[in-house]
Amino acid sequence: MPPRVSTSAPSPLRKLLAIRQPYRCLSCSLRLSQAQTQSAPQPQNASSQTTHFGFQEIPSSDKSSRVSSVFSSVASSYDTMNDLMSLGIHRLWKDHFVRSLNPGSKPFPQSATSPEKEGQRTEPWTMLDIAGGTGDIAFRLLDHATLINNDHSSRVIVSDINPAMLSEGRKRSFSTPYANTPRLSFLEANAESLPPEIEDNSIDLYTVAFGIRNFTHPQKALAEAYRVLKPGGVFACLEFSKVENSVLNAVYKRWSFAAIPIIGQLVAGDRDSYQYLVESIERFPRQRKWRDRIAEAGFMIPGMGEDGDGGWENLTGGVAAIHKGVKPLSRV
């Protein structure tokens, strides 16, 4: 009897396994990165057609969907993911990030001759939290405005390209006082091309935490941030960065490449997504280069000296860093 031949279509799982990338340890990942750097030069317009996805080079048109798949996979375990990536310190980083922005504060000191206005704002803040689907930053912004600055009017728009992340944020919002109030809204949108409802010169504070390294064209997102911010408005970015101490750097890289993908497999059943995330950190620009890109978008850089040093704040030795830019005031 001849062997039975199946004519059915391959299962989704088999398709996934067929395209799954091999595991990459620290040493082989770095060798792959170096090999790509040393490869033959590309045509001048190649940079507009390809981009990186971790250590892979892929068509630019594919990155958004592939990043979306990663975050759809990790949405329900987002806190676990960040705990693994930062050894749990991301919560302290986020608290410090929000405190440094002081949302809901008064724009100018009140006059001592106007005590009746003490503690009041003439206008509430409008804040836009990009790639903020789960609400981690947005809830902190509103808590700080309310509890520290007695501001019960400022609001946050949480924007994310990924509906699964936004769904997670909406669920979490029900454990806060802000659910179903005008102070908190959710918007599915691409940060590189925000919808018309986010008008020019309409935002006081634009935040993005642990998201911008996943964008296909970060410079386009910076241009959009500049467009929507009011003159004097602040762009604030919290992102994994480059460790400056060589010993700490070696330990952190060993942890990232050797441990995190394995733990991702054990905890979330998803090794590939965690492999991409640690590789995306390695590909993100160093602090100085990222600061310069923010300046190229038109922002003034607080804290940058005349000698060109500074302009960012390292956290935990550079495992993460805070970058800020201020949109210049309009000329009179």
N, C-alpha and C positions, 0 to 999 in steps of 0.2 A: 504494500500500500504506500503510495507516494506521500512524502511529508506534507503536513498541512501548512499552507501559506496564508498568513493573515493579510487581509486587504484593508483592515481598518486604519484610520488615521492615527498617527502617534499621539500618545497622551500628552497633556500640557506638562506633566512632570518630566516625561522623557525629552520633550523639547527643551525644557529648562536645563536638564542635565547635559544635553548635547552642546549647549552654548556656554556652559559654566566655565569660568576661567580657572586655571590651575592655581593651587595655593602658592603664595609667594611669601617666603620668609624675609627677614630683614636683609640679609646679604644678597639674596637673589633679586629682591625688589630694587635695591640700590644699584646693582649691576644693570638691571633693565633700564632704570632711569638714566644711568650714564651712557648706556649704549644708544638710547634714543637721542641724547644730547650730541653724541659724536657721529650720528648717522649723516648720510649725504644731505647737502643743503636742499631745501624745498623751494619751489617757485615763490616769487614774492607775494602772491595772493593766497598762498597755502594757509597762512594763519587765519584768514577769514573763512576758510572752508573746513578746517580741522581744529580740534581743541583737545584738552586732556580730560580723561576720566580716570582718576587715580594716575597710575603709571601707563595707562593705555592711551594711544592717540586714536581718536574717533572723529567721524564727521560732526561738525558743529550742530547740525540739525538733529543729531541723535542724543545729545547730552541731556537735554531737558527731560526726555522720556525716561532715560536710564537713571537719572537722579531721582525722578519721581518714583520709579520702582523701588529704589533704595529706601526712600522715606515712607512709602506706603508699607514697606515691610517692617520698618522699625517704629512706626507711629505709636503702637500700643506699648512699646517698651522704650520710649524715648528717654525717660529718666535713667533707666538702666544703662542705655547706650552712653549717655553723658557721664554717668558715674564711672563706667569703664574707661572712657576716653580721658577723664580728668582725675581718676582716683577719688571721685566724690567731691572734689574741691569746686566743681562748677557752680554749686549753689552759693558758695561764698563769693566767687567771682561775680555772679549775677547781682548779688546784694550790693557789692561794692560798686559795680557798674551803674546801678540805678541811683545809689546815694550820690555818686559823683555828678549826676545829671540834675539832681534836686528838682524833679518834676513838681509843678504846682507852685513853685516859688514866685514871689512877686518880681516883675521885670525890673523895677527900680525901687530903691529904698523909699519908704513913705516919709513925708515931711514930718518933723517933730511938731509942727504947728497944726497937723491934721490928725489928731488922735482918733477921731471917729472912723478913719480909714485903716487904722492899724490892723494888720492881719487879713486884709481884704485884697482881692485882685480885681482889677477892672475888667479883665478878659480871661476866660479859662484857656488852658492849653489845648491844642489839638495835636495829638501825637500819632505817629504812624509806625507800627512795629512790623518790619518786613521779615519774611521767613520766620514768623513768630507763631505759627499755627497752634502750638500747644498752650500758648498763653503765659509761659514762664516769665517773660519780661513784662508783658502787658499788665498782669496782675500785680507785679511788684511796682510798676509805675503808678498804678492807681492807688495802691496801698500807701505808697510814700506821699503822694499828693494829698490824700485824705487824712492820714494819721499824723504826718509830720508838718504839712503846710496848711492844714485845715481847709483844703480845697475840695469841695464836693461837686464841682462842675466840670473840671477838665476831663477829657475823654481820649480813648485810644481806639484806633482802627487796627485790628490785627489782620495782616495780609500774608497770604501764603499761596504758592502755586499748586500746592498739594491738598486735595480735598480730604484725604485721610487725616492729615495733620490738623486741618481746621476742625474736623469732626471731633478729634481728641480734645482740642481746645474748648470747643463748645461744651462738651461733657464736663470738663474740669471747671468751667465757669460757674456751673450750678452749685459748686461748693464755695463760691465767693458772693459778696453782696452786689456784684455788678451785672450778674446775668439778667438779661431782658430789661436792661436800663439803657438810656441814651449814652451812658458813659462808655459802653463797650460794644463794638461791632466787629464782625468778621467779613473778610473780603477775599475771594479767590481771585488772584491776579498775578501776573508776571512782573517782577520788580524791574525788568529791563524795558517794560512798556506798560506803565500803569494806566488804568482806564481814565476816561475824561472826568469821572466823578471825583478823582483826586486832582483838584484844580491847581493851576500855577500859584505859587506864593500863598499856600493855604495851610501849611504845616509848621508848627513850632519846633517839634522835635521828631527826628527820624532815627529809629534805632534798628539795628540788625545784629543779632547775636548768633554766632556759630552757623551762619547761613551763606555769607557772601562768597566763601570759597567754592561753593557748589554751583555758582552761577556760570552760565556759558560765557557771557560777556560782562564781567564785573564793571568795566568802564561805562557801559550803557546804563547800568543800575546807578552808578554815581551821577551820571548826567540827569537821570530821572529824579534822584534825590535833590540835586541842585534846583531842578525845575520846580518841584512841589514845595520846597522849603520857603518860608518867608525870609526876607532880608533880616539877618541877625539870627535866623534859625540854625539849629545844630544838627549835624550828621554825627552819629555815634555808632561805632562798630566794636563789638567784642568778638574776637576770633582766636582760634588756636594759632600759634605763631612759632617762632624759632627760639629754642633754648640757647642762652648765651654761655652758660657754664659747660665746659666740655664733658665733665664727669656726669653732671645731671642730664646732659643731652644724650650721652651714651646709654644711661640707665632708662631714660624715657623712651628712646627709640627701641631698645630691646623689649621693653614692656609693650609698646604699641604694636610692633610687627610680630613678635613671637607669642604674645599672650592674648591680646584683644580679639583677633579673629577666632581663636580657639574657644575663648569664653563666649563670644557671640554665637558660635555654633551650639555650645552647651546650654546657654541661657535662652537664646531666641531662635535657635534652629536655623541660623542665617549667617554663615561664615563669610560669604561673598560681600554682603553689604558692609560688614565691619572691616573687611580688607580694603574696600574702596575708601571708607572714611579715614582710615589711618594714612592711606596713600594720598588722599586729597590734602591732608595737613602738610605732608612733605612737599607737595607741589605749590602750596600757597606762598606768595612772595614774602621775603624777609621784611621786618618792621620798617626799615628805612624806605625800601622800594614801595611798599604799600602806602606809606605816608606820602611819598612823592606822587603816587597816582591820585590820591585824594586831592592834593594841591593842584594837579593838572586839570581836575574837573572844575576848578574855580574857587575852591574853598580856602579860607585862611586857616592855618594850622596853629592852634594854641600850644604854647610851650616849646615851640621850635626856636632855638637860639639863632643869633645872627650868623654864627659859624655853620649853620645847617644841621646842628646836632639836635636830638630830641624830637618832640612832637608826638610821642606815644607814651603809654604807661605799661610796662611789663608787669605781668602777674605771675607769681611762682617762678621767677627766674626766666620768664619768656615762654613758658608753656602756653600761655595765652597773653594777649595784649589788647589794650583799649586804644582806639584811634578816634579822634574827633576832628571835625571840620566845621567852620562857621561860614555861612553864606554872607558875603559882604553886604553892608547896608547900601541902599540905593543912593546914588549921588544926588545932591540937591541941585 
